[in-house]
Amino acid sequence: MLGLANRGIEVFRLDSTAFLWKRLGTNCMNQPEAHMILQALDRTREEDPAWFCAPTMLGYSAYVDRFGGNLAGVARRIPHLRDLGVTYLHLLPFLKPRDGESDGGFAVASFDEVDPRLGTMADLETLAAQLRAAGISLCSDLILNHVADDHPWAIGARAGDERLRGFFHLLPAREQADAYERTLGQVFPEAAPGNFTYNEAVKGWVWTTFYPFQWDLNYANPALFAAVAVAMLGLANRGIEVFRLDSTAFLWKRLGTNCMNQPEAHMILQAL
């Protein structure tokens, strides 16, 4: 990651960043005894990295509430999934979303909490273990490009926390935003035109590729990358076996381009 951005390299030397890298290492190694099976599964799949391409793999994708009502309800449907021959269950966003509009759950307010309408983290761990016992891998979306505007990182940025302000693309002048806009497309030109939203608390323009309530993350900041990796490994330790990496084309911003599919975006995915 040191080569991702010269302008972000100094972040590695900040004391405020060091604890994240320590926590990242802890999450890599902190597998309680009950989860030793996950480590064994990892070793097996490292020996066969194309395991997910096997002809016997059969996927099923659903929203938790529509499929089972909640996580416990999904667990009760495992016999049905087995009858169908499913070996891979992709549950669309089930983490705590922002209050109000949340883009179908893709505006995540916390990586450490399940949407309370669907259950708890304990319910998630139970479901993952039951699926694994039935030969079904649990897949979760990992929304990489942005977080909700009520995520703790965004709340801290609005409150003036310089470390957390560095997690986002905050431009003080509209002219700076316009310079990017000249070559950017629009994801939702009618529902959410433009790519920047003015925020009075930060005294500037927030990069918001999708909706104004979804703040784009700044992967030129190694501290942000570390925080996302911590979140990913935390979910893996809960029993998530597969991550669908969402909105990956938008991870790197470069003036004069459409800021999609930049080489650094591929580097970030490889690092994860």
C-alpha positions in Angstrom: 0.0 0.0 0.0 3.0 2.4 0.4 3.0 2.9 -3.4 -0.7 3.8 -3.7 -0.2 7.5 -3.2 2.7 9.7 -2.4 0.4 12.3 -1.0 -0.9 9.8 1.6 2.4 8.2 2.6 2.9 10.4 5.7 -0.2 9.0 7.2 1.7 5.8 8.0 3.9 7.8 10.4 1.0 9.2 12.4 0.4 7.9 15.8 -3.3 8.1 15.1 -2.9 5.5 12.4 -0.7 3.0 14.3 -3.5 1.6 16.4 -5.4 0.7 13.2 -2.5 -1.4 11.9 -2.2 -3.1 15.2 -5.9 -3.8 15.3 -5.7 -5.2 11.7 -3.1 -7.7 12.8 -5.2 -8.6 15.8 -8.2 -9.3 13.6 -6.1 -11.4 11.3 -5.0 -13.7 14.2 -7.9 -13.4 16.7 -9.8 -16.5 15.9 -11.5 -17.9 19.0 -11.4 -21.7 19.5 -14.9 -22.0 18.3 -13.8 -20.5 14.9 -10.8 -22.8 14.3 -12.9 -24.4 11.6 -12.7 -21.1 9.7 -8.9 -21.3 9.8 -9.0 -24.9 8.5 -11.4 -23.8 5.8 -9.1 -21.0 4.8 -6.2 -23.4 4.5 -8.2 -25.7 2.3 -9.3 -22.9 0.0 -5.7 -21.6 -0.2 -4.8 -24.9 -1.7 -7.6 -24.7 -4.2 -8.1 -21.0 -5.0 -10.6 -21.7 -7.7 -12.9 -23.5 -5.4 -15.7 -21.1 -6.1 -15.6 -22.0 -9.8 -16.4 -25.7 -9.2 -19.3 -26.9 -11.4 -21.1 -28.0 -8.2 -21.3 -24.4 -6.9 -24.9 -23.1 -7.0 -25.7 -19.6 -5.8 -28.8 -18.0 -4.3 -29.2 -14.3 -3.6 -31.9 -12.6 -1.5 -32.7 -9.8 0.9 -33.0 -11.1 4.4 -36.4 -9.6 5.1 -37.9 -10.8 1.9 -36.5 -14.3 2.1 -36.8 -15.2 5.8 -38.1 -12.1 7.6 -34.9 -11.9 9.7 -31.6 -13.9 10.1 -33.3 -16.5 12.3 -35.9 -16.9 9.6 -33.2 -17.5 7.0 -31.7 -20.2 9.2 -35.1 -22.0 9.2 -35.0 -22.1 5.4 -31.7 -23.9 5.2 -33.4 -27.3 4.5 -35.1 -25.6 1.5 -31.8 -24.3 0.3 -30.2 -27.7 0.6 -33.1 -29.3 -1.3 -32.4 -26.8 -4.1 -28.7 -27.8 -4.1 -27.5 -24.3 -3.0 -23.9 -24.1 -1.9 -23.5 -20.3 -1.9 -26.0 -17.9 -0.2 -25.5 -14.2 -1.0 -27.5 -12.1 1.5 -27.9 -8.5 0.3 -26.9 -5.7 2.8 -27.9 -6.7 6.3 -25.6 -4.4 8.3 -27.1 -1.4 10.1 -28.2 1.2 7.5 -28.6 4.9 7.9 -31.8 6.2 9.3 -34.3 6.9 6.6 -33.4 6.4 3.0 -30.5 4.0 2.7 -30.2 2.9 -1.0 -31.5 -0.6 -0.1 -29.1 -1.0 2.7 -26.0 0.1 0.7 -25.6 3.2 2.9 -24.0 1.4 5.8 -24.0 3.2 9.2 -22.0 0.6 11.1 -19.8 -2.3 10.1 -20.1 -3.7 13.6 -23.9 -4.0 13.9 -26.6 -5.9 12.1 -29.8 -4.0 11.1 -31.8 -4.4 14.3 -34.9 -5.3 12.3 -33.1 -8.4 11.1 -31.3 -9.5 14.2 -27.9 -9.2 16.0 -24.3 -10.1 15.3 -24.9 -13.2 17.4 -27.7 -14.2 15.1 -25.3 -13.7 12.1 -22.7 -15.9 13.7 -25.3 -18.6 14.4 -26.6 -18.4 10.8 -23.1 -18.6 9.3 -22.3 -21.7 11.4 -25.5 -23.4 10.5 -25.0 -22.7 6.8 -21.5 -23.9 6.9 -22.6 -27.2 8.6 -25.0 -27.6 5.7 -22.3 -27.1 3.1 -23.4 -23.5 2.2 -21.0 -20.6 2.1 -22.4 -17.3 3.4 -21.6 -14.3 1.2 -22.0 -10.6 2.2 -21.8 -7.4 0.4 -18.8 -5.3 1.4 -19.6 -1.7 0.3 -16.2 -0.2 -0.4 -16.8 3.1 -2.1 -18.8 4.9 0.6 -20.4 4.9 4.0 -23.6 6.5 5.2 -23.5 10.1 6.3 -24.5 8.9 9.8 -21.6 6.4 10.0 -19.3 7.2 12.9 -16.5 8.2 10.5 -18.8 10.8 8.8 -20.1 12.0 12.2 -16.5 12.5 13.4 -15.5 14.3 10.2 -18.4 16.7 10.6 -17.4 17.3 14.2 -13.9 18.4 13.0 -11.8 15.3 13.7 -8.9 15.7 11.3 -8.1 12.0 11.2 -11.7 11.2 10.1 -11.9 14.1 7.7 -9.0 12.4 6.0 -11.2 9.4 5.4 -13.3 11.3 2.8 -12.9 13.6 -0.2 -13.7 17.0 1.2 -13.1 20.0 -1.2 -13.3 23.5 0.2 -14.1 25.3 -3.0 -16.8 24.6 -5.6 -14.3 25.3 -8.3 -12.3 22.3 -7.2 -15.4 20.1 -7.5 -16.2 21.6 -10.9 -12.8 20.6 -12.1 -13.6 17.0 -11.4 -17.2 17.2 -12.6 -16.0 18.2 -16.1 -14.9 14.6 -16.8 -17.2 12.6 -14.4 -20.3 10.7 -15.3 -23.4 10.5 -13.2 -24.8 7.3 -11.6 -28.3 8.8 -10.9 -28.6 11.9 -13.1 -32.2 12.4 -12.3 -32.5 11.2 -8.7 -29.1 12.5 -7.5 -27.5 14.7 -10.1 -23.9 15.7 -9.7 -21.1 14.0 -7.7 -20.6 16.5 -4.9 -22.8 17.6 -2.0 -22.2 20.8 0.1 -22.0 20.2 3.8 -22.1 23.1 6.1 -20.5 21.3 9.0 -17.3 20.5 7.0 -17.4 23.8 5.2 -16.9 22.2 1.9 -18.1 19.8 -0.8 -18.3 16.1 0.0 -17.7 13.6 -2.9 -21.0 11.7 -3.2 -20.9 9.5 -6.3 -24.2 7.8 -5.6 -26.5 9.7 -3.3 -25.9 12.8 -1.1 -26.1 10.6 2.0 -23.3 8.2 0.8 -19.9 9.8 1.4 -17.1 8.5 -0.9 -14.1 7.1 1.0 -10.5 8.3 0.3 -8.3 5.3 -0.4 -5.4 7.6 -1.0 -5.3 7.7 2.8 -3.7 4.4 4.1 -5.4 4.9 7.4 -8.8 4.6 5.6 -7.6 1.4 3.9 -6.6 -0.1 7.2 -10.0 0.8 8.8 -11.8 -0.9 5.9 -9.6 -4.0 6.2 -10.3 -4.1 9.9 -14.0 -4.0 9.2 -13.7 -6.8 6.5 -11.7 -9.1 8.8 -14.1 -8.5 11.6 -17.0 -9.7 9.5 -14.9 -12.7 8.3 -14.3 -13.6 11.9 -18.1 -13.7 12.3 -18.3 -16.4 9.7 -18.7 -14.6 6.4 -16.9 -16.8 3.9 -17.2 -14.7 0.8 -17.4 -10.9 0.1 -19.1 -9.4 -2.9 -17.0 -6.2 -3.3 -19.4 -3.4 -4.2 -18.9 -0.3 -6.4 -15.2 -1.1 -6.8 -14.8 0.9 -10.1 -15.1 4.1 -8.2 -12.4 3.6 -5.5 -9.7 5.9 -6.9 -10.1 9.5 -7.9 -7.9 11.2 -10.6 -8.5 14.7 -12.0 -9.1 14.7 -15.7 -10.6 11.2 -15.8 -14.0 9.7 -15.2 -12.5 8.3 -11.9 -13.5 4.7 -12.8 -11.4 1.6 -13.1 -8.2 3.5 -12.3 -5.1 1.2 -11.9 -5.0 2.0 -8.2 -8.5 0.6 -7.8 -7.2 -2.8 -8.9 -4.2 -2.5 -6.5 -6.6 -1.8 -3.6 -8.7 -4.9 -4.4 -5.5 -7.1 -4.7 -4.4 -5.7 -1.3 -7.7 -6.7 0.3 
